[in-house]
């Protein structure tokens, strides 16, 4: 009989709304993973979460990148080598084989919740 890995998904409180910076990114440590949170109050949805690790620069810098719209897609530009990653799914626009993890994220009153698999 083979073993089956069971994945449990849950929402975790990571910070307060007041910890976010409008139209910019901040980082949150969830377990041992750094996640970049982007708060865009004029957009719908307003909140995005992707991996903070830039695999091209080998550095945790995505949360420091500049947010921009490219061809109708919300992106963040890595501050080191300037690759653009879509905020919706983490896909790199310049390198089709590179994709950052993305996470469901939501407000619950004044708190920011992120959904992760454990």
BAFI-3210 file (N, C-alpha, C; in Angstrom, 3 decimals, decimal comma, padded with zeros to 6 digits):
// residues 118
n [1|2|3|4|5|6|7|8|9|10|11|12|13|14|15|16|17|18|19|20|21|22|23|24|25|26|27|28|29|30|31|32|33|34|35|36|37|38|39|40|41|42|43|44|45|46|47|48|49|50|51|52|53|54|55|56|57|58|59|60|61|62|63|64|65|66|67|68|69|70|71|72|73|74|75|76|77|78|79|80|81|82|83|84|85|86|87|88|89|90|91|92|93|94|95|96|97|98|99|100|101|102|103|104|105|106|107|108|109|110|111|112|113|114|115|116|117|118]
n.u [000,847|000,625|001,757|-000,129|000,234|-001,139|-002,582|-003,159|-005,131|-005,209|-006,284|-004,167|-003,453|-001,510|-000,688|-001,606|-003,926|-002,969|-000,250|000,434|001,572|000,280|000,014|002,403|004,890|005,228|006,914|006,158|006,749|005,953|005,707|008,592|008,895|009,299|006,952|005,758|003,620|001,257|-000,454|-002,953|-004,953|-006,673|-007,357|-009,042|-008,866|-007,718|-005,494|-002,547|-000,460|002,706|005,615|008,513|011,072|013,439|014,260|016,097|017,888|018,646|017,823|015,920|013,854|011,554|009,356|010,263|010,094|008,975|005,641|003,686|001,623|001,478|000,653|-002,039|-001,825|-001,228|001,891|005,041|008,239|011,335|013,711|016,419|017,326|015,276|013,229|009,824|007,081|003,906|001,341|-000,944|-000,449|002,289|003,859|006,729|007,294|009,339|010,779|009,574|009,717|009,933|008,314|006,871|005,662|002,249|-000,303|-003,532|-005,071|-006,540|-008,616|-009,704|-011,640|-009,621|-007,400|-004,918|-005,171|-003,721|-003,762|-002,492|-000,912|-000,308]
n.v [-001,173|002,175|005,343|008,318|011,708|014,181|017,259|020,177|022,981|026,309|029,509|032,079|034,625|037,368|040,037|043,441|045,667|048,255|047,855|047,671|049,287|051,650|051,115|049,776|047,352|045,051|042,826|039,623|037,146|033,897|031,042|029,563|030,992|033,868|036,231|038,472|041,145|043,073|046,070|047,593|050,022|051,228|049,326|046,298|042,999|044,413|043,472|041,513|038,596|037,261|035,151|036,291|035,809|036,362|034,505|034,932|036,917|035,726|036,536|037,876|040,064|040,945|042,257|044,838|045,879|047,840|048,644|048,244|048,685|046,599|046,093|045,884|044,238|043,836|044,259|043,576|044,954|043,468|044,756|044,412|043,123|043,865|042,236|041,544|040,544|039,059|040,135|038,679|035,927|035,425|034,947|035,395|037,939|038,275|035,907|032,980|030,499|030,927|031,318|032,782|031,669|032,151|033,403|033,015|035,809|037,968|040,518|040,588|042,288|044,409|042,894|041,069|038,185|035,129|032,391|029,244|026,136|023,375]
n.w [000,000|-000,897|000,382|000,787|000,313|002,316|001,886|003,620|003,511|004,544|005,806|006,794|009,125|008,320|008,565|009,416|007,801|008,002|007,922|005,314|002,279|000,194|-003,293|-003,539|-002,449|000,302|002,544|003,919|006,311|006,060|007,610|006,616|004,353|002,340|001,412|-000,981|-000,630|-002,291|-002,322|-003,920|-003,960|-005,823|-007,648|-008,731|-008,044|-004,878|-003,581|-003,745|-003,787|-004,076|-004,485|-002,823|-003,669|-006,134|-008,788|-010,810|-009,995|-007,691|-005,094|-002,361|-003,242|-004,544|-003,368|-003,185|-005,666|-008,535|-009,227|-012,117|-015,041|-017,774|-021,033|-020,229|-018,015|-014,561|-013,074|-011,414|-011,333|-011,033|-008,775|-009,304|-011,857|-013,476|-014,630|-015,370|-013,442|-013,431|-011,291|-010,798|-011,230|-011,030|-013,285|-015,285|-017,585|-019,442|-019,469|-020,290|-019,058|-016,364|-013,328|-010,551|-007,367|-006,598|-004,415|-002,920|-001,447|000,983|002,501|005,847|007,559|009,351|008,903|007,025|005,187|004,102|001,911|002,216|001,304|003,347]
ca.u [000,000|001,440|001,323|-000,656|000,474|-002,360|-002,305|-004,187|-005,116|-005,864|-006,016|-003,350|-003,354|-000,090|-000,403|-002,766|-004,060|-002,110|001,145|000,618|001,871|-000,512|000,697|003,766|004,974|005,849|007,177|005,676|007,334|004,914|006,525|009,971|008,830|009,025|005,924|005,592|002,227|001,079|-001,747|-003,286|-006,317|-007,505|-007,570|-009,901|-008,760|-006,775|-004,406|-001,892|000,628|003,574|006,884|009,453|012,370|013,707|015,151|017,132|018,884|018,934|017,684|014,558|013,703|010,370|008,533|010,824|009,987|008,017|004,395|003,328|000,721|002,071|-000,341|-003,245|-001,547|-000,503|003,166|006,071|009,565|012,378|014,586|017,806|017,531|014,110|012,215|008,474|006,286|002,487|000,881|-002,041|-000,009|003,742|004,545|007,709|006,957|010,507|011,278|008,348|009,916|010,065|007,046|006,886|004,442|001,260|-001,120|-004,775|-004,917|-007,794|-008,807|-010,730|-011,662|-008,331|-006,317|-004,604|-005,090|-003,154|-004,123|-001,330|-001,010|000,647]
ca.v [000,000|003,383|006,463|009,469|012,962|014,957|018,689|020,933|024,380|027,173|030,938|032,557|036,074|037,700|041,402|044,327|046,557|049,424|047,487|047,740|050,592|051,767|051,110|049,302|046,028|044,773|041,396|038,921|035,829|032,910|029,848|029,920|031,589|035,294|036,516|039,894|041,579|044,334|046,702|048,547|050,388|051,673|048,178|045,222|043,071|045,389|042,814|040,431|037,969|036,376|034,823|037,423|035,373|036,558|033,407|035,396|037,635|034,921|037,429|038,157|041,499|041,260|043,220|046,182|046,237|048,865|048,141|048,911|047,957|046,328|045,456|045,608|043,307|044,407|043,572|044,168|044,821|043,154|045,919|044,145|042,953|044,493|041,366|041,853|039,394|039,382|040,031|037,715|034,525|035,318|034,634|036,366|038,322|038,170|034,525|032,185|029,317|031,337|031,729|032,833|031,172|033,175|032,927|033,740|036,743|038,703|041,273|040,183|043,486|045,106|041,926|040,465|036,733|034,465|030,977|028,430|024,679|022,868]
ca.w [000,000|-000,977|001,218|000,059|001,032|002,539|001,941|004,336|003,102|005,521|005,742|007,910|009,300|008,154|008,999|009,427|006,640|008,239|007,625|003,862|001,689|-001,032|-004,589|-003,317|-001,867|001,597|002,681|005,100|006,488|006,316|007,821|006,251|003,010|002,225|000,419|-001,279|-000,664|-003,007|-002,039|-004,983|-003,561|-006,948|-008,531|-008,240|-006,589|-004,325|-002,871|-004,469|-003,038|-004,842|-003,839|-002,777|-004,178|-007,559|-009,169|-011,740|-009,189|-006,495|-003,936|-001,922|-003,508|-005,351|-002,644|-003,362|-007,074|-008,958|-009,801|-013,370|-015,924|-019,084|-021,900|-019,463|-016,914|-013,429|-012,905|-010,574|-011,933|-010,065|-008,663|-009,690|-013,301|-014,117|-015,217|-014,905|-013,014|-013,273|-009,918|-010,698|-011,204|-010,876|-014,536|-015,774|-018,956|-020,311|-019,450|-020,180|-018,219|-014,964|-012,722|-009,098|-006,734|-006,235|-003,304|-002,644|-000,338|001,171|003,729|006,797|008,391|009,321|008,782|005,735|005,272|002,939|001,877|001,858|001,479|004,336]
c.u [000,891|000,870|000,864|-000,395|-000,835|-001,960|-003,475|-004,040|-005,829|-005,467|-005,236|-003,365|-001,873|000,269|-001,712|-002,766|-003,127|-000,629|001,463|000,910|001,138|000,385|002,149|003,712|005,588|006,049|006,606|006,348|006,217|005,614|007,967|010,035|008,511|008,024|005,792|004,102|002,149|-000,339|-001,970|-004,735|-007,229|-007,834|-008,592|-009,383|-007,685|-005,495|-003,885|-000,757|001,396|004,865|007,811|010,800|012,454|014,697|016,256|018,248|019,341|018,908|016,205|014,244|012,404|009,484|009,024|010,698|008,931|006,814|004,078|002,327|001,398|001,053|-001,582|-003,056|-000,804|000,747|003,985|007,395|010,569|013,338|016,028|018,002|016,331|013,164|010,872|007,726|004,842|002,079|-000,203|-001,556|001,507|004,519|005,499|007,390|008,118|011,033|010,097|008,496|010,070|008,728|007,199|005,594|003,528|000,307|-002,426|-004,584|-006,185|-007,727|-009,906|-010,790|-010,336|-007,148|-006,157|-004,430|-004,512|-003,472|-002,915|-001,646|000,050|000,792]
c.v [001,235|004,469|007,612|010,701|013,731|016,415|019,371|022,396|025,199|028,628|031,333|034,076|036,442|039,109|042,176|045,178|047,760|049,129|047,596|049,164|050,652|051,862|050,662|047,908|046,039|043,259|040,864|037,557|034,874|031,557|030,224|030,569|033,075|035,507|038,024|040,191|042,937|044,832|047,803|048,987|050,825|050,532|047,225|043,921|044,066|044,762|041,624|039,883|037,025|036,148|036,031|037,084|035,579|035,486|033,817|036,094|036,820|035,774|037,637|039,631|041,891|042,307|044,651|046,689|047,299|048,215|048,946|048,053|047,821|045,549|045,017|044,665|044,039|043,575|044,263|043,912|044,524|044,333|045,665|044,065|043,361|043,557|041,706|040,570|039,837|039,179|038,963|036,277|034,333|035,029|035,758|036,670|038,138|036,736|033,583|030,952|029,652|031,861|031,676|032,220|032,359|032,554|033,701|034,594|037,579|039,531|040,604|041,303|044,224|044,175|041,424|038,971|036,181|032,980|030,188|026,960|024,256|021,377]
c.w [000,000|-000,078|000,333|000,912|001,137|002,683|002,625|003,930|004,166|005,285|006,993|007,948|009,240|008,609|009,079|008,154|006,779|008,009|006,141|003,428|000,357|-002,257|-004,487|-002,700|-000,482|001,658|003,976|005,134|006,898|006,410|007,566|004,870|003,087|001,093|000,268|-001,411|-001,340|-002,798|-003,057|-004,789|-004,700|-007,907|-007,922|-008,821|-006,139|-003,799|-003,668|-003,610|-003,957|-004,055|-003,895|-003,403|-005,687|-007,990|-010,142|-010,966|-007,976|-005,232|-003,620|-002,042|-004,208|-004,675|-002,754|-004,796|-007,331|-009,630|-011,052|-014,129|-017,281|-019,901|-021,128|-018,286|-015,804|-013,179|-011,825|-011,274|-010,839|-009,989|-009,113|-011,200|-014,132|-014,852|-014,580|-014,607|-012,846|-011,824|-009,757|-010,559|-011,107|-012,141|-014,938|-017,233|-019,916|-020,452|-019,229|-019,292|-016,731|-014,463|-011,212|-008,562|-006,433|-005,215|-003,223|-001,393|-000,246|002,449|004,550|007,821|008,243|009,120|007,357|005,964|003,988|003,046|001,395|002,023|002,464|004,171]
res [x|x|x|x|x|x|x|x|x|x|x|x|x|x|x|x|x|x|x|x|x|x|x|x|x|x|x|x|x|x|x|x|x|x|x|x|x|x|x|x|x|x|x|x|x|x|x|x|x|x|x|x|x|x|x|x|x|x|x|x|x|x|x|x|x|x|x|x|x|x|x|x|x|x|x|x|x|x|x|x|x|x|x|x|x|x|x|x|x|x|x|x|x|x|x|x|x|x|x|x|x|x|x|x|x|x|x|x|x|x|x|x|x|x|x|x|x|x]
***
